Amino acid sequence: MGREADRRPRDDNGQYVGHVSLDAVLAVFDDRTDAARPLTATDVMEALECSRRTAHNKLNELEARGDLATRKVGARSRVWWVPLETSHHTQSTDTSDYADDTHRSSTAAQAPAVTDAIEAAELPGSGPILDARREALSAAYEYLSEFPEAKKSDFLRDVYHDYPAGFESGEGWWNAIQPALKQLPGVDSPEERGHIWHFLGG
């Protein structure tokens, strides 16, 4: 294909190694056969053979600087597209219903300080399992940014199911995720177990 991402070396597991550039992500949008079709993080992950967390981080960086627009679809899914600068107000079906809320939550959830904090978080495991647990932490943070008053049961119902990160039980997952989550920017953790977590903003 000639994209920068395609020329990167692979590791022993066949995964690309090295930095995934923002240009490589934008190239995935340029290569669509249907220029109007929005893409998911899974589309980008498969095209660049990177982790889902990396795809999410890069997509949200591009959204924050205005190269992409995003909206939430369904309970836990999100799509991205290249906005039409001259027709922003004519695309009400795609953008206006959710633009304000999704921009605030996505930008807060993926600010550089948050990305750095997630990378530095103390989570059990190494290699792919650690990567999956950082992805679960990122998902928990984004969930709290979208629902700024949440209980443990909400995280287990809405986040653990999609991001089990190798844990066989929700209790084990929560015991690993919640100490790291409370250290992230803008998170106000409850003093007592079972109480409400709050998101104060990034």
Steps between C-alpha positions, in 0.01 A plus 500: 500500500795732546379651825756577767329253732545217249878545496547473874678186624308227680584329827515122559122489535443667164389831654637826370755662729587863540296817495161521328489847346191717473560515124477121483162514671377771263618284209254232611220753448647604163505137384126442552308398190199686644622843614176563689525190720615567860758269650529330838809445712485136389526608134816699579641227725461240224635727227814594695529177703534694825326461836148630552633739765751647255226541238273676752778731617597603147140550388430720800817702443384567145151592623645738759699690238205515260607251232221257589153521651346236724173391651382223726272235348323252720596439862878467468600551137645805327565592136731758339489679165674782312281810545391706200614849594266683264198287582522462876147624566351293216621175658255517790413132475860404569629766737271758657311269737817391679779742405519701822478209744733266311763771444512584869519140618739377232741789539501468878543124488792506261699807606879440487525506880240225520673287236829536687334414832344186351835393357664552841223335703597205717304206366577129537640303207733564210503491120160457329314449829635829639402672176145359537483624859611849402230492235247400767620786722464741207147369436408541867629859495309584183187343649531717812557811286174426315308400813657722769314330785553125497512213747713189496200305369477736201863436403453125533181507292613737225881476482618164638277309258679650197847534656555197728879533449569140597314509832264211566276698735374854524627520857857420394473749214374776731767432763766562232334787310361720777832586675638620166177676402499713816847634406390636160439874442153626587391185685345545844484156662262428789641474850289193573447186292178489305457876482489714187804586289500849349672650198608859559653560157849470357 
